[in-house]
Amino acid sequence: MAGEKKVFGFEEVAKHNVTKDCWIIIAGKVYDVTPFMDEHPGGDEVLLAVTGKDATGDFEDIGHSDSAREMMEKYHIGEIDASTIPAKRTYVPPQQVPHGPDKDNDFLIKILQFLVPILILGLAFAIRHYTKSE
């Protein structure tokens, strides 16, 4: 069985739609991209958004490099049974963990990056105004 790839049904692939277990379909091939979620340049949200459908169009629209296409081979786990792909599938949003403290910290950092320089500048003007001899 070495070298032989498994054939998956569409519904089976569609079940793998979370960050810790993510499979996608591109050009009739099934890829388990779970280990690549943190490394993907577009973020894990991009990969989660294409679960549960044939992501070939999305993949080609981006214009991935040759090295990205070569990298895909290590995530290739099998083929999709084309007869199981529905003609039109309703969008099922991926199951995501609610925003955690990391997202809130990013917002706080951005606010501080804006406010701290303004406060320093204001303090400098106040010191200059009160220490200026007339």
C-alpha positions as CSV (number, residue, x, y, z in Angstrom):
1,M,0.0,0.0,0.0
2,A,3.1,2.3,0.1
3,G,2.7,5.0,-2.5
4,E,-1.0,4.3,-2.9
5,K,-3.4,7.1,-1.8
6,K,-6.8,6.6,-0.3
7,V,-10.0,7.7,-2.0
8,F,-12.2,9.9,0.2
9,G,-15.9,10.8,-0.1
10,F,-16.8,14.4,0.0
11,E,-18.8,14.3,3.2
12,E,-15.9,12.6,5.0
13,V,-13.5,15.4,3.9
14,A,-16.0,18.1,4.8
15,K,-16.1,16.9,8.5
16,H,-12.4,18.0,8.9
17,N,-13.1,21.7,9.2
18,V,-11.5,22.9,12.4
19,T,-8.1,24.3,13.2
20,K,-6.9,21.2,14.9
21,D,-8.2,18.9,12.0
22,C,-8.4,20.6,8.6
23,W,-8.6,18.9,5.2
24,I,-9.0,20.7,1.9
25,I,-9.7,19.6,-1.7
26,I,-7.6,21.1,-4.5
27,A,-7.7,19.7,-8.1
28,G,-9.2,16.4,-7.0
29,K,-6.7,15.8,-4.3
30,V,-7.2,15.8,-0.6
31,Y,-4.7,17.5,1.7
32,D,-4.5,17.4,5.5
33,V,-3.2,20.9,6.1
34,T,-3.5,20.7,9.9
35,P,0.2,20.9,10.5
36,F,0.4,23.9,8.2
37,M,-2.3,26.0,9.8
38,D,0.1,28.2,11.9
39,E,2.6,28.6,9.0
40,H,0.2,29.6,6.2
41,P,1.1,33.2,5.2
42,G,-2.6,34.1,4.9
43,G,-3.4,32.7,8.3
44,D,-5.5,29.8,9.4
45,E,-8.8,31.6,8.6
46,V,-8.0,31.4,4.9
47,L,-7.7,27.6,5.0
48,L,-10.7,27.2,7.2
49,A,-12.8,29.2,4.8
50,V,-12.2,26.7,2.0
51,T,-13.1,23.6,3.9
52,G,-16.2,21.7,2.8
53,K,-15.9,22.6,-0.8
54,D,-13.5,22.2,-3.8
55,A,-10.9,24.9,-3.1
56,T,-9.3,24.7,-6.6
57,G,-10.7,28.0,-7.8
58,D,-9.6,29.8,-4.6
59,F,-6.2,28.3,-4.7
60,E,-5.6,29.2,-8.4
61,D,-7.0,32.8,-8.0
62,I,-4.3,33.6,-5.4
63,G,-1.5,32.7,-7.7
64,H,0.6,30.5,-5.5
65,S,4.3,30.1,-6.2
66,D,6.0,27.0,-7.5
67,S,7.5,26.3,-4.1
68,A,4.1,26.5,-2.5
69,R,2.8,23.9,-5.0
70,E,5.8,21.6,-4.2
71,M,5.2,22.0,-0.5
72,M,1.6,20.8,-0.9
73,E,2.8,17.3,-1.7
74,K,3.8,16.6,1.8
75,Y,0.2,17.2,2.9
76,H,-1.4,15.1,0.2
77,I,-3.2,12.2,1.8
78,G,-5.5,10.9,-1.0
79,E,-7.9,11.6,-3.8
80,I,-11.5,12.8,-3.7
81,D,-14.2,10.6,-5.2
82,A,-15.5,13.1,-7.8
83,S,-19.0,11.4,-7.8
84,T,-19.5,12.5,-4.2
85,I,-18.9,16.2,-4.7
86,P,-22.3,18.0,-4.8
87,A,-23.1,20.2,-7.7
88,K,-23.9,23.1,-5.4
89,R,-23.3,23.1,-1.7
90,T,-24.7,25.6,0.8
91,Y,-22.0,27.4,2.7
92,V,-21.3,25.9,6.2
93,P,-19.2,28.3,8.2
94,P,-16.1,26.6,9.8
95,Q,-16.3,26.0,13.5
96,Q,-13.9,28.4,15.1
97,V,-12.9,28.9,18.7
98,P,-14.3,32.3,19.9
99,H,-11.9,35.1,20.0
100,G,-9.5,34.6,22.8
101,P,-7.4,37.0,24.9
102,D,-4.8,37.2,22.1
103,K,-7.1,39.2,19.8
104,D,-8.0,41.5,22.7
105,N,-4.3,42.0,23.5
106,D,-3.6,43.0,19.9
107,F,-6.3,45.8,20.1
108,L,-4.9,47.0,23.4
109,I,-1.3,47.1,22.0
110,K,-2.5,49.2,19.0
111,I,-4.3,51.7,21.2
112,L,-1.2,52.0,23.4
113,Q,1.0,52.5,20.3
114,F,-1.2,55.4,19.4
115,L,-1.7,57.0,22.8
116,V,1.8,56.7,24.4
117,P,3.6,58.9,21.8
118,I,0.8,61.5,22.1
119,L,1.1,61.6,25.9
120,I,4.9,61.9,25.7
121,L,4.6,64.8,23.2
122,G,2.0,66.5,25.5
123,L,4.2,66.0,28.5
124,A,7.2,67.5,26.6
125,F,5.1,70.6,25.7
126,A,3.9,71.0,29.2
127,I,7.4,70.8,30.7
128,R,8.7,73.3,28.1
129,H,5.8,75.7,28.8
130,Y,6.3,75.7,32.6
131,T,10.1,75.8,32.6
132,K,10.4,78.5,30.0
133,S,11.9,81.7,31.5
134,E,10.4,84.9,30.3
